[in-house]
Amino acid sequence: MTHRNAPLTVLGRQRAVAQVLERGRPIAHVAQEFHIARSTLSKWVARYRKHGQTGLVDRSSAPAHRPTRLPAQVVELIEDWRREKKWSARRIARELADGHGFRCCVRTVTRWLDRLGLNRIRDITPDGKDLRRPGKIIARYPGHMVHMDVKKVGKIPDGGGWRVHGRGSEQALAGKRAHKQKVGYAYLHSMIDGFSRLAYTEVLPDEKAATTTGFFHRARVFFAAHGISRITRLVTDNGSNYRAASFAQSTRAFVSRHQRTRPYTPRHNGKVERYQRILTDECLYARDYASEKERVEALGVWNHHYNYHRPHTACGDQAPASRLHTGVDNVMTNYN
């Protein structure tokens, strides 16, 4: 480590320049005395004449002009999508190419996320925790592992809730004044195939065993239309609706094994948990809705988009339905 009086620091350069300008000595003699090249000393003398003492300070070696560098507005988009939507580098690169006509490799986006301090998932979570942990729960074929879960979300009153009008608004406080005015909750029942990531979601009024059983059979019909006629393993949590005897009796003929996760271990059902997080970020709270009916309609559109159009990293940047032999949607025939 150099000290502040080292020969070739800023102070040493001042001494060399002073020998040339104040004492009038030749540059070649001074350069030989300080064991530096004549071109280097000439550069320091020119900088001192133009900028003064500040011209002798070390400068960055980065080029002043980089034609291939990402524009500032693209970097702002990368940061905004990472912070607000928590998209991966691969998803950001795909969105830049498809939605904005700007093509760059995934590695470039990764480098910028690193420079911005957003490359790890814990950098964008409120409490700084790492939400991703390695695991080896792998489905080897369609129907090998099918995951089910229920997500409870508050309904949206007609005219919009507090996200539209604010927490202290009249509309937001209306549900707290009278019991009849409370809008209640909606229950999002979801089933996802662990191999293809094909997903089916319905908004239902409760999470009772009878409701869950009816959803299972409707989801099974949807999966069968895509070629998944047999479910080898059904993975659920330990909710009362999944532990009910009626649910077990109704699903026994279509499921080889019903596996319930270890208590307080949601990562064992991680594929549907991750799907629900995507659903929350990209649909449920992606924009403001004027009513619950409007959000339910948007959910149906988004679920179709997820299965047939949205690129998924686990599917090689293709839509989940592309991993199945049967493509029900005509878009699959045209684009795959």
Order of alpha helices (4+ residues) and beta strands (2+ residues): alpha-alpha-alpha-alpha-alpha-alpha-beta-alpha-alpha-beta-beta-alpha-beta-alpha-alpha-beta-alpha-alpha-alpha
